Amino acid sequence: MTTAIMLVVLLALLAIMLVLISHVGMILQTWVGERSML
């Protein structure tokens, strides 16, 4: 039971980190694009 809960928590953390990394990547791309346009 405890191991299953730990696995679920680890998977949730991995998913959140992946979403944050992709979101930050998109923001950085748009920011760099705006800076290069200037």
N, C-alpha and C positions, 0 to 999 in steps of 0.2 A: 504493500500500500504506500508506504513512505517513498520507496524508490520510484513508483509510478508518478506520484505527486511531484517529486523532484524532476523527473523527466519532462512532465508537462510544463513546469515552470521554466526549465531550461529552453524548451522549444518556444515558449511564449517570448522569452527574452531575446532569443535569436531572431524571431520574426520582427519584434519591435526594433531591434538594432538594424536589420536589413531595411525596414521601411524608413528609419531615420537616415541611414546612409544614402539611400536612393533620393530621399527628399532633399537632403543637403547637397547632393550632387547636382540635382536640377537647379537649385537656387544658385549654386556657384556657377553653373553654365550660363544662366540668364545674366548674372551679375558680370561675369567676364565678357559676355556678348555686349552688354550695354557699355562697359568700359572701353572695349575695342571699337565700338561704333563712335564713341567720342574721339 
